[in-house]
Amino acid sequence: MRRIDGFPLWIGTARDARDIKLVLDNGIEAVIDLALEERPVSPTRELIYLRFPLLDGTGNPEWLLRIALNSLEKLMRSGVQTLVACGAGMSRSPAVAAMIVAQFMGKEPIDALRWLQSFGPQDVSPALWQELSVIQW
């Protein structure tokens, strides 16, 4: 799990998201779970938990991508410490995070994605990136 400096944002794995003690010890208040293939988290009562089961490739409904993006944007604008998690924390999580971070930084999403690489490894699916890139929201 890695904290993204300057933002109320963490990027991690599905395993990180299920480690409730780790989540709470780091002051995380919300978890956005993007891992279709992973079992859902069993959050505590005080933890916000949003699940948007995304494929790591093509075939994601546009409305689901849009809601995931909007949710992260609203949480970050509100200053809520948020963990975005997917299977290995290397594709869906950084891709979705980059789209929102780009807005905050006033940069293109690809530049935000490159910047996020400084916080840890990535292996973003080109097909998922393309789906996210055409979303109008």
N, C-alpha and C positions, 0 to 999 in steps of 0.2 A: 504494500500500500504506500503510495507516495503523495505527499502534500504538494500542491501547486502554489508556489510562492505568489503572494499578492492577491490571491483569490480565496474565497471560502470553498475550496474545491480540493477533493482528493480523488485519485484514480486508483482502482484496485481490482482484485479478483473476486470471483464469487466466494471463494474461501474466506477472504478478508471480510466480506459482507456478513458471512455467517458467524464470524468471531465477534459476538456482541460486546464482550468485554473490551476487546481492542478498539472497536468502533467508539464506544462510550468513553474510554480512557483518552481518546484523541479529540474529544469534544465534538464529534460528529453528531449532528442532529437529524440528518436525513440520509437515506440510502436510496439511490436509483439503481435498480437491478435490471440489467439489459440482457441477461443470459437466458435464452430460450431453453437450452439443454440442461441447465442446472436446476436443482430443486430450490424452491422459494425459501427465503430467509424467514425465520420465526422471530420477529422483532419484539422488543419489550414495549410496554405501553407508551413510554415517552419518546420513542423513536418513530420518525416519519418514514414510511416504507412505501415506495412506488415501484411497481414492476411493469416493465415494458418489454415483453419477450421478443427480442429481435433476432433475426437470422444474421449470421456473419457472412453476408453475401447479398444476392438479389432475392426479391420476393417479399420484402417488407411492405406492408400497406403504408401508403403515404400518410394517412391520418395517424398511424401509430408513431411514425418517425416525428411528425409534427408535434404530437402531444409530449413525447419524450423531450424534444428540444425545448418546447415552451415551459415544461415543468422545471428543467434545469435552469433555464434563464430566470424564471420567477424566483426560485430558491436562492440563486446567487445574487440577484438584485436585492433580495431581502436580507442578505448577509448570513444566510443559514449555511453552516458548515455541512457540506454535502459530499458523500462518497458516491461516485459513479463506478459501478462494478459490472464486469462481464466475466466470462469463463476464465481467461488467462490475464485479463486486464491489459491486453495489447492491441485490440482492434476496435471493438464496439465502443468501449469506454473512452479511449483517447479521441476517436472520431467524433463522437457526440460532444465531448468536452471541447474539442477544437472549434466546432461550429459556434459555440457560445462564447468561448474565450475570445474568438476573433471579433465578435461584436464589442466586447468590453475594451479590447485593445485598439479597435479601429483598423484592423488588418484584414487581409484576405484569410479565409479558413485554412488554406494550405500553409500559409506563413505561421498561423497559430499552431497548426499540427507540428510543423518543424520545431517551433519553440518548445512545445510540450515534450519533444524528444529529449530535451536537456534534463528532464526529470525521471526518465526511465525508458526502457526499450519499448518499441512499438512494432507492430506488424499489421497495419490496417489493410483490410480487404479492399482492393480497388473497386469491386462491385458495390460494396456498402458505401464507400466514399462517394461514388457516383450517385447513388440513390439519395444520400444526404445533401449533396451539392445542388440538386435541382429542386429541393423543397422550397416552396414559397411560404414564408411565415413572417 
